[in-house]
Every structure is written in structure tokens, then in C-alpha cells.
Amino acid sequence: MAETVRLDKVFSNLGILSRSECKKQAKKGFITVNGEVVKETERKVNPDSDIITYMDEVLYTKKYVYYMLNKPAGYITANDDRFSETVFDLVMDKRTDLSAVGRLDKDTTGILLLTNDGDLNHRLLSPKNHVEKTYDVLIDGALTENDVRKLEKGIDIGDEKPTLPAKVEILSETNPQNVRLIITEGRFHQVKRMFDALDKPVLSLHRSMFGPLKLDPELEEGTYRELTEDEMKSIMQAAKREDY
């Protein structure tokens, strides 16, 4: 049986209106459910299937949401910041429990997953699941064979332990050089610190894949979309979730 909740609770959970504000707006005829104006906010609705609008805009009301965002440079991965725009400024869904899976630095671009499924978030970031993150990196310099061996073995970046072994693919022989790096950790500024340890500082950084998910080439910078059914299956498998 589908799970239903009060209409005013839906608005409260999404951070759009308090319950009392929802009641006032409903009485003015500003809220519809499946095309019908609803003035009684005690009404039970199914957030996963009912189409709810407020001020003629369709709301994102599903219990759990899973988005792929093409993060542009200049945005920080945080829910709120006093000085900088955040990745959540790019998203119309303003529910208060939405969070990023990991983070990308302000000047890093590429695929970023957003969800309010806390268990999935935890599983994707858990070191024991070894979910791969793929980065396309432009470095100042060119890697030597010894540099590649260090990255593939695990490199000292100043933490208690070296990094876990990475996969390295040289994409160009030029200087600056394009390199593809695949890691399974998510330490603070990890990719930049790995190349700094080789005296090959990062000039630009782009994450092209998170686990099995490739950044959709049709997704313009600063835009996002829900994951497809096939993408959901693959990311749940990567997270070792058996309930999907």
C-alpha cells in the first residue's frame, strides 16, 4: 500500500511552507493535487505519485530523490554559505534533507550526486565499498614512469596513511599533460594533494564518473536531472544495496 502523508506535512518537509502557512495558502486556492484545488491541508497525499503544485509550479515531492548535477566551477559543495554560491542554489528542489554525495572543490567541475537517501549516501562514501571516482586532470608537467608507479602503489600526501592504490591513464604526452585518475577514497583535496606530492600541480580538475555513472554529455553545466531507472540499479549495486 502506498505511503500517504498530510499535505501540510509535505510542504513542511520540503522547507517551502510551514504548516500554518500552508493552510493559509491553500485557503487562497494556491495549492492543487492532481489538478484539483485543495483547501483542506489535512488531506492525505502520496508524495511519490500525486502531482502537487503551488502557485502553478509542480513540486518535487517524492520521499527519496536522486539527482545527477553537472557542477560548474565557482560553486561550493555545501548546503549553505555566507560568501559563495552553493551547488544547491542550482537546484529547484529545496527540501531541507537534500545533500551531496561527497564533495567537489569550488574550482572542480563534473558529476555530483545529490540525494536525501542517507543510507545510500553513506554506502557510496564508505571506504569498504571501494566506489570508484574518475577524474580528468590537467597537470603542470608530465608524469614519469616513477610518478605513475607511486600513484598506482599509494602515495604519501601528508596523512597518517598513504592513499589507496589509484589507476592512472596518460591521455596526452604534452606539457601540460592530461591524465585520467581513478580513486576509491575521498580525502580532503585528495587529487590535488596527490599531484602536489609529485611536484605536478593540478591546473584543472573534472570528475567524469562516480562509480558506474558517467556524466550525461547532454547535461549542460549548472543543470541537473533525476537518475534513470538503469542508473539507479547500477548505483544501488555499487553501494551494495539489495533492496532496489
ZADO-1210 file (C-alpha; in nm, 4 decimals, padded with zeros to 6 digits):
<atoms>
<atom x="00.0000" y="00.0000" z="00.0000" code="MET" pos="1"/>
<atom x="00.1341" y="00.3434" z="-00.0940" code="ALA" pos="2"/>
<atom x="00.2523" y="00.5585" z="00.1948" code="GLU" pos="3"/>
<atom x="00.0434" y="00.8735" z="00.2402" code="THR" pos="4"/>
<atom x="00.1072" y="01.1841" z="00.4481" code="VAL" pos="5"/>
<atom x="-00.0777" y="01.5057" z="00.5243" code="ARG" pos="6"/>
<atom x="-00.0491" y="01.7741" z="00.2601" code="LEU" pos="7"/>
<atom x="00.0780" y="02.0348" z="00.5062" code="ASP" pos="8"/>
<atom x="00.3493" y="01.7931" z="00.6219" code="LYS" pos="9"/>
<atom x="00.4686" y="01.7573" z="00.2614" code="VAL" pos="10"/>
<atom x="00.5177" y="02.1322" z="00.2381" code="PHE" pos="11"/>
<atom x="00.6836" y="02.1461" z="00.5792" code="SER" pos="12"/>
<atom x="00.9235" y="01.8621" z="00.4940" code="ASN" pos="13"/>
<atom x="01.0209" y="02.0347" z="00.1708" code="LEU" pos="14"/>
<atom x="01.1001" y="02.3569" z="00.3553" code="GLY" pos="15"/>
<atom x="00.8590" y="02.5519" z="00.1347" code="ILE" pos="16"/>
<atom x="00.5840" y="02.6458" z="00.3805" code="LEU" pos="17"/>
<atom x="00.5220" y="02.5863" z="00.7481" code="SER" pos="18"/>
<atom x="00.2025" y="02.4008" z="00.8299" code="ARG" pos="19"/>
<atom x="00.0237" y="02.7220" z="00.9259" code="SER" pos="20"/>
<atom x="00.1468" y="02.8990" z="00.6118" code="GLU" pos="21"/>
<atom x="00.0362" y="02.6026" z="00.4009" code="CYS" pos="22"/>
<atom x="-00.3144" y="02.6270" z="00.5467" code="LYS" pos="23"/>
<atom x="-00.3348" y="02.9976" z="00.4578" code="LYS" pos="24"/>
<atom x="-00.2100" y="02.9447" z="00.1022" code="GLN" pos="25"/>
<atom x="-00.4457" y="02.6522" z="00.0489" code="ALA" pos="26"/>
<atom x="-00.7473" y="02.8608" z="00.1507" code="LYS" pos="27"/>
<atom x="-00.6448" y="03.1124" z="-00.1169" code="LYS" pos="28"/>
<atom x="-00.6588" y="02.8357" z="-00.3788" code="GLY" pos="29"/>
<atom x="-00.2853" y="02.8306" z="-00.4495" code="PHE" pos="30"/>
<atom x="-00.2367" y="02.4544" z="-00.3983" code="ILE" pos="31"/>
<atom x="-00.3552" y="02.1723" z="-00.6237" code="THR" pos="32"/>
<atom x="-00.3301" y="01.7937" z="-00.6098" code="VAL" pos="33"/>
<atom x="-00.3617" y="01.6129" z="-00.9416" code="ASN" pos="34"/>
<atom x="-00.5180" y="01.9225" z="-01.0962" code="GLY" pos="35"/>
<atom x="-00.7745" y="01.9753" z="-00.8188" code="GLU" pos="36"/>
<atom x="-00.7612" y="02.2840" z="-00.5959" code="VAL" pos="37"/>
<atom x="-00.7263" y="02.1625" z="-00.2371" code="VAL" pos="38"/>
<atom x="-00.8158" y="02.3919" z="00.0515" code="LYS" pos="39"/>
<atom x="-00.8027" y="02.1361" z="00.3347" code="GLU" pos="40"/>
<atom x="-00.4378" y="02.0692" z="00.4209" code="THR" pos="41"/>
<atom x="-00.5235" y="01.7695" z="00.6411" code="GLU" pos="42"/>
<atom x="-00.5832" y="01.5754" z="00.3206" code="ARG" pos="43"/>
<atom x="-00.3592" y="01.2703" z="00.2785" code="LYS" pos="44"/>
<atom x="-00.1482" y="01.2564" z="-00.0382" code="VAL" pos="45"/>
<atom x="00.1099" y="01.0188" z="-00.1862" code="ASN" pos="46"/>
<atom x="00.4311" y="01.2202" z="-00.2440" code="PRO" pos="47"/>
<atom x="00.5663" y="00.9546" z="-00.4815" code="ASP" pos="48"/>
<atom x="00.2731" y="00.9550" z="-00.7229" code="SER" pos="49"/>
<atom x="00.0470" y="01.2580" z="-00.6687" code="ASP" pos="50"/>
<atom x="00.1252" y="01.5723" z="-00.8673" code="ILE" pos="51"/>
<atom x="00.1234" y="01.8663" z="-00.6275" code="ILE" pos="52"/>
<atom x="00.1512" y="02.2279" z="-00.7390" code="THR" pos="53"/>
<atom x="00.1983" y="02.5534" z="-00.5517" code="TYR" pos="54"/>
<atom x="00.1496" y="02.8851" z="-00.7292" code="MET" pos="55"/>
<atom x="00.1235" y="02.6876" z="-01.0568" code="ASP" pos="56"/>
<atom x="00.4664" y="02.5227" z="-01.0105" code="GLU" pos="57"/>
<atom x="00.4987" y="02.1455" z="-00.9794" code="VAL" pos="58"/>
<atom x="00.6761" y="02.0436" z="-00.6580" code="LEU" pos="59"/>
<atom x="00.9391" y="01.7722" z="-00.6126" code="TYR" pos="60"/>
<atom x="00.7582" y="01.5650" z="-00.3521" code="THR" pos="61"/>
<atom x="00.8974" y="01.2115" z="-00.3769" code="LYS" pos="62"/>
<atom x="01.0142" y="01.0673" z="-00.0471" code="LYS" pos="63"/>
<atom x="01.3593" y="00.9957" z="-00.1879" code="TYR" pos="64"/>
<atom x="01.5177" y="01.1768" z="-00.4792" code="VAL" pos="65"/>
<atom x="01.8360" y="01.1034" z="-00.6730" code="TYR" pos="66"/>
<atom x="01.9869" y="01.3728" z="-00.8952" code="TYR" pos="67"/>
<atom x="02.2879" y="01.3978" z="-01.1246" code="MET" pos="68"/>
<atom x="02.4272" y="01.7529" z="-01.1326" code="LEU" pos="69"/>
<atom x="02.6860" y="01.8827" z="-01.3780" code="ASN" pos="70"/>
<atom x="02.8729" y="02.1065" z="-01.1372" code="LYS" pos="71"/>
<atom x="03.0293" y="02.4212" z="-01.2825" code="PRO" pos="72"/>
<atom x="03.3328" y="02.5973" z="-01.1384" code="ALA" pos="73"/>
<atom x="03.2658" y="02.8694" z="-00.8827" code="GLY" pos="74"/>
<atom x="03.0150" y="02.6803" z="-00.6678" code="TYR" pos="75"/>
<atom x="03.0978" y="02.5173" z="-00.3363" code="ILE" pos="76"/>
<atom x="02.9610" y="02.1833" z="-00.2224" code="THR" pos="77"/>
<atom x="02.7742" y="02.2903" z="00.0880" code="ALA" pos="78"/>
<atom x="02.4125" y="02.3319" z="00.1871" code="ASN" pos="79"/>
<atom x="02.4643" y="02.6939" z="00.2870" code="ASP" pos="80"/>
<atom x="02.7413" y="02.9528" z="00.2731" code="ASP" pos="81"/>
<atom x="02.7529" y="03.3211" z="00.3613" code="ARG" pos="82"/>
<atom x="03.0018" y="03.4218" z="00.0941" code="PHE" pos="83"/>
<atom x="02.9733" y="03.1859" z="-00.2043" code="SER" pos="84"/>
<atom x="02.7038" y="03.0308" z="-00.4193" code="GLU" pos="85"/>
<atom x="02.6481" y="02.6628" z="-00.3463" code="THR" pos="86"/>
<atom x="02.5528" y="02.3705" z="-00.5676" code="VAL" pos="87"/>
<atom x="02.2089" y="02.3771" z="-00.4045" code="PHE" pos="88"/>
<atom x="02.1465" y="02.7219" z="-00.5492" code="ASP" pos="89"/>
<atom x="02.1329" y="02.5414" z="-00.8851" code="LEU" pos="90"/>
<atom x="01.8545" y="02.3059" z="-00.7751" code="VAL" pos="91"/>
<atom x="01.4828" y="02.3887" z="-00.7637" code="MET" pos="92"/>
<atom x="01.4191" y="02.1141" z="-00.5102" code="ASP" pos="93"/>
<atom x="01.4571" y="02.2978" z="-00.1780" code="LYS" pos="94"/>
<atom x="01.3862" y="02.0129" z="00.0640" code="ARG" pos="95"/>
<atom x="01.5946" y="02.0514" z="00.3774" code="THR" pos="96"/>
<atom x="01.7326" y="01.6954" z="00.3871" code="ASP" pos="97"/>
<atom x="01.8932" y="01.7023" z="00.0412" code="LEU" pos="98"/>
<atom x="02.2709" y="01.6574" z="00.0481" code="SER" pos="99"/>
<atom x="02.5634" y="01.5943" z="-00.1837" code="ALA" pos="100"/>
<atom x="02.7341" y="01.2560" z="-00.2018" code="VAL" pos="101"/>
<atom x="03.0852" y="01.3665" z="-00.1133" code="GLY" pos="102"/>
<atom x="03.2069" y="01.6999" z="-00.2376" code="ARG" pos="103"/>
<atom x="03.3836" y="01.8724" z="-00.5228" code="LEU" pos="104"/>
<atom x="03.6108" y="02.1713" z="-00.4650" code="ASP" pos="105"/>
<atom x="03.4916" y="02.5138" z="-00.5713" code="LYS" pos="106"/>
<atom x="03.7005" y="02.5123" z="-00.8899" code="ASP" pos="107"/>
<atom x="03.6337" y="02.1444" z="-00.9724" code="THR" pos="108"/>
<atom x="03.3689" y="02.0585" z="-01.2319" code="THR" pos="109"/>
<atom x="03.1765" y="01.7482" z="-01.3255" code="GLY" pos="110"/>
<atom x="02.9378" y="01.4875" z="-01.1929" code="ILE" pos="111"/>
<atom x="02.7944" y="01.5355" z="-00.8453" code="LEU" pos="112"/>
<atom x="02.5189" y="01.3202" z="-00.6988" code="LEU" pos="113"/>
<atom x="02.2531" y="01.4765" z="-00.4764" code="LEU" pos="114"/>
<atom x="02.0093" y="01.2752" z="-00.2669" code="THR" pos="115"/>
<atom x="01.8144" y="01.2694" z="00.0570" code="ASN" pos="116"/>
<atom x="01.8706" y="00.8940" z="00.0893" code="ASP" pos="117"/>
<atom x="02.1121" y="00.8993" z="00.3807" code="GLY" pos="118"/>
<atom x="02.1818" y="00.5274" z="00.3735" code="ASP" pos="119"/>
<atom x="02.2807" y="00.5352" z="00.0059" code="LEU" pos="120"/>
<atom x="02.4991" y="00.8417" z="00.0661" code="ASN" pos="121"/>
<atom x="02.6803" y="00.6619" z="00.3479" code="HIS" pos="122"/>
<atom x="02.7276" y="00.3427" z="00.1472" code="ARG" pos="123"/>
<atom x="02.8665" y="00.5242" z="-00.1575" code="LEU" pos="124"/>
<atom x="03.1242" y="00.7029" z="00.0587" code="LEU" pos="125"/>
<atom x="03.2112" y="00.4062" z="00.2795" code="SER" pos="126"/>
<atom x="03.5759" y="00.3003" z="00.2254" code="PRO" pos="127"/>
<atom x="03.4787" y="-00.0667" z="00.2462" code="LYS" pos="128"/>
<atom x="03.2666" y="-00.0422" z="-00.0693" code="ASN" pos="129"/>
<atom x="03.5531" y="00.0999" z="-00.2808" code="HIS" pos="130"/>
<atom x="03.3266" y="00.3031" z="-00.5102" code="VAL" pos="131"/>
<atom x="03.5465" y="00.4484" z="-00.7838" code="GLU" pos="132"/>
<atom x="03.5629" y="00.8172" z="-00.8742" code="LYS" pos="133"/>
<atom x="03.7107" y="00.9061" z="-01.2137" code="THR" pos="134"/>
<atom x="03.8839" y="01.2406" z="-01.2689" code="TYR" pos="135"/>
<atom x="04.0208" y="01.4015" z="-01.5815" code="ASP" pos="136"/>
<atom x="04.3144" y="01.6111" z="-01.4666" code="VAL" pos="137"/>
<atom x="04.5288" y="01.8714" z="-01.6386" code="LEU" pos="138"/>
<atom x="04.8644" y="01.8945" z="-01.4613" code="ILE" pos="139"/>
<atom x="05.1571" y="02.1329" z="-01.4859" code="ASP" pos="140"/>
<atom x="05.4271" y="01.8968" z="-01.6059" code="GLY" pos="141"/>
<atom x="05.4317" y="01.5397" z="-01.7302" code="ALA" pos="142"/>
<atom x="05.4283" y="01.2199" z="-01.5264" code="LEU" pos="143"/>
<atom x="05.7335" y="00.9975" z="-01.5295" code="THR" pos="144"/>
<atom x="05.7132" y="00.6197" z="-01.5056" code="GLU" pos="145"/>
<atom x="05.8192" y="00.6527" z="-01.1434" code="ASN" pos="146"/>
<atom x="05.5361" y="00.9023" z="-01.0785" code="ASP" pos="147"/>
<atom x="05.2839" y="00.6573" z="-01.2203" code="VAL" pos="148"/>
<atom x="05.4192" y="00.3755" z="-01.0036" code="ARG" pos="149"/>
<atom x="05.3846" y="00.5930" z="-00.6926" code="LYS" pos="150"/>
<atom x="05.0227" y="00.6772" z="-00.7741" code="LEU" pos="151"/>
<atom x="04.9405" y="00.3147" z="-00.8508" code="GLU" pos="152"/>
<atom x="05.1051" y="00.1926" z="-00.5310" code="LYS" pos="153"/>
<atom x="04.9655" y="00.4601" z="-00.2993" code="GLY" pos="154"/>
<atom x="05.1305" y="00.7934" z="-00.2317" code="ILE" pos="155"/>
<atom x="05.2132" y="00.9892" z="00.0836" code="ASP" pos="156"/>
<atom x="05.0095" y="01.3110" z="00.0876" code="ILE" pos="157"/>
<atom x="05.0848" y="01.4013" z="00.4484" code="GLY" pos="158"/>
<atom x="04.8142" y="01.1966" z="00.6209" code="ASP" pos="159"/>
<atom x="04.8653" y="00.9140" z="00.8675" code="GLU" pos="160"/>
<atom x="04.8425" y="00.6627" z="00.5840" code="LYS" pos="161"/>
<atom x="04.9331" y="00.6795" z="00.2139" code="PRO" pos="162"/>
<atom x="04.6462" y="00.6865" z="-00.0336" code="THR" pos="163"/>
<atom x="04.4998" y="00.3618" z="-00.1573" code="LEU" pos="164"/>
<atom x="04.6298" y="00.2475" z="-00.4977" code="PRO" pos="165"/>
<atom x="04.4970" y="00.4527" z="-00.7896" code="ALA" pos="166"/>
<atom x="04.4507" y="00.3724" z="-01.1565" code="LYS" pos="167"/>
<atom x="04.6340" y="00.6043" z="-01.3956" code="VAL" pos="168"/>
<atom x="04.5872" y="00.6620" z="-01.7661" code="GLU" pos="169"/>
<atom x="04.8034" y="00.9091" z="-01.9585" code="ILE" pos="170"/>
<atom x="04.5805" y="01.0915" z="-02.2067" code="LEU" pos="171"/>
<atom x="04.8446" y="01.3144" z="-02.3666" code="SER" pos="172"/>
<atom x="05.2225" y="01.3381" z="-02.3865" code="GLU" pos="173"/>
<atom x="05.2230" y="01.7176" z="-02.3797" code="THR" pos="174"/>
<atom x="05.3163" y="01.9566" z="-02.1030" code="ASN" pos="175"/>
<atom x="05.0701" y="02.0494" z="-01.9508" code="PRO" pos="176"/>
<atom x="04.9525" y="01.6908" z="-01.9534" code="GLN" pos="177"/>
<atom x="04.6063" y="01.5344" z="-01.9472" code="ASN" pos="178"/>
<atom x="04.5755" y="01.2426" z="-01.7059" code="VAL" pos="179"/>
<atom x="04.2834" y="01.0225" z="-01.6025" code="ARG" pos="180"/>
<atom x="04.2919" y="00.9199" z="-01.2371" code="LEU" pos="181"/>
<atom x="04.0600" y="00.6690" z="-01.0703" code="ILE" pos="182"/>
<atom x="04.0485" y="00.6576" z="-00.6903" code="ILE" pos="183"/>
<atom x="03.8257" y="00.4926" z="-00.4323" code="THR" pos="184"/>
<atom x="03.8739" y="00.7395" z="-00.1482" code="GLU" pos="185"/>
<atom x="03.7517" y="01.0922" z="-00.0888" code="GLY" pos="186"/>
<atom x="04.0060" y="01.2645" z="00.1306" code="ARG" pos="187"/>
<atom x="04.0219" y="01.6437" z="00.1580" code="PHE" pos="188"/>
<atom x="04.1620" y="01.7885" z="-00.1687" code="HIS" pos="189"/>
<atom x="04.2929" y="01.4382" z="-00.2382" code="GLN" pos="190"/>
<atom x="04.3579" y="01.4551" z="-00.6125" code="VAL" pos="191"/>
<atom x="04.5314" y="01.7912" z="-00.5897" code="LYS" pos="192"/>
<atom x="04.7459" y="01.6704" z="-00.2997" code="ARG" pos="193"/>
<atom x="04.8429" y="01.3535" z="-00.4869" code="MET" pos="194"/>
<atom x="04.9825" y="01.5530" z="-00.7781" code="PHE" pos="195"/>
<atom x="05.1347" y="01.8165" z="-00.5493" code="ASP" pos="196"/>
<atom x="05.3321" y="01.5328" z="-00.3888" code="ALA" pos="197"/>
<atom x="05.4833" y="01.4713" z="-00.7339" code="LEU" pos="198"/>
<atom x="05.5518" y="01.8431" z="-00.7935" code="ASP" pos="199"/>
<atom x="05.2982" y="01.8363" z="-01.0772" code="LYS" pos="200"/>
<atom x="05.0278" y="02.0781" z="-00.9564" code="PRO" pos="201"/>
<atom x="04.6745" y="02.0472" z="-01.0884" code="VAL" pos="202"/>
<atom x="04.5680" y="02.3157" z="-01.3356" code="LEU" pos="203"/>
<atom x="04.2115" y="02.1920" z="-01.3834" code="SER" pos="204"/>
<atom x="04.0054" y="01.9079" z="-01.2437" code="LEU" pos="205"/>
<atom x="03.6902" y="01.7450" z="-01.3793" code="HIS" pos="206"/>
<atom x="03.5076" y="01.4416" z="-01.2410" code="ARG" pos="207"/>
<atom x="03.3682" y="01.2433" z="-01.5322" code="SER" pos="208"/>
<atom x="03.2329" y="00.9409" z="-01.3445" code="MET" pos="209"/>
<atom x="03.1048" y="00.8498" z="-00.9999" code="PHE" pos="210"/>
<atom x="03.1055" y="00.4743" z="-00.9610" code="GLY" pos="211"/>
<atom x="02.9316" y="00.3310" z="-01.2689" code="PRO" pos="212"/>
<atom x="02.7608" y="00.6604" z="-01.3533" code="LEU" pos="213"/>
<atom x="02.9000" y="00.8687" z="-01.6391" code="LYS" pos="214"/>
<atom x="02.8295" y="01.2393" z="-01.6570" code="LEU" pos="215"/>
<atom x="02.5497" y="01.2784" z="-01.9093" code="ASP" pos="216"/>
<atom x="02.7009" y="01.4631" z="-02.2100" code="PRO" pos="217"/>
<atom x="02.3600" y="01.6214" z="-02.2733" code="GLU" pos="218"/>
<atom x="02.3580" y="01.7758" z="-01.9260" code="LEU" pos="219"/>
<atom x="02.4803" y="02.1340" z="-01.9521" code="GLU" pos="220"/>
<atom x="02.6961" y="02.2865" z="-01.6779" code="GLU" pos="221"/>
<atom x="02.4826" y="02.4051" z="-01.3897" code="GLY" pos="222"/>
<atom x="02.1889" y="02.1768" z="-01.4743" code="THR" pos="223"/>
<atom x="02.0681" y="01.8520" z="-01.3211" code="TYR" pos="224"/>
<atom x="01.8215" y="01.5697" z="-01.3723" code="ARG" pos="225"/>
<atom x="01.6882" y="01.2663" z="-01.1902" code="GLU" pos="226"/>
<atom x="01.8735" y="00.9389" z="-01.2349" code="LEU" pos="227"/>
<atom x="01.7227" y="00.6965" z="-01.4831" code="THR" pos="228"/>
<atom x="01.5985" y="00.3537" z="-01.3778" code="GLU" pos="229"/>
<atom x="01.9115" y="00.1865" z="-01.5203" code="ASP" pos="230"/>
<atom x="02.1352" y="00.4380" z="-01.3413" code="GLU" pos="231"/>
<atom x="01.9502" y="00.3737" z="-01.0168" code="MET" pos="232"/>
<atom x="02.0070" y="-00.0007" z="-01.0481" code="LYS" pos="233"/>
<atom x="02.3769" y="00.0421" z="-01.1187" code="SER" pos="234"/>
<atom x="02.4419" y="00.2884" z="-00.8352" code="ILE" pos="235"/>
<atom x="02.2493" y="00.0725" z="-00.5874" code="MET" pos="236"/>
<atom x="02.4599" y="-00.2246" z="-00.6949" code="GLN" pos="237"/>
<atom x="02.7778" y="-00.0220" z="-00.6436" code="ALA" pos="238"/>
<atom x="02.6532" y="00.0699" z="-00.2962" code="ALA" pos="239"/>
<atom x="02.5723" y="-00.2959" z="-00.2232" code="LYS" pos="240"/>
<atom x="02.2071" y="-00.2123" z="-00.1644" code="ARG" pos="241"/>
<atom x="01.9895" y="-00.5156" z="-00.2291" code="GLU" pos="242"/>
<atom x="01.6518" y="-00.3546" z="-00.1730" code="ASP" pos="243"/>
<atom x="01.6189" y="-00.1909" z="-00.5138" code="TYR" pos="244"/>
</atoms>
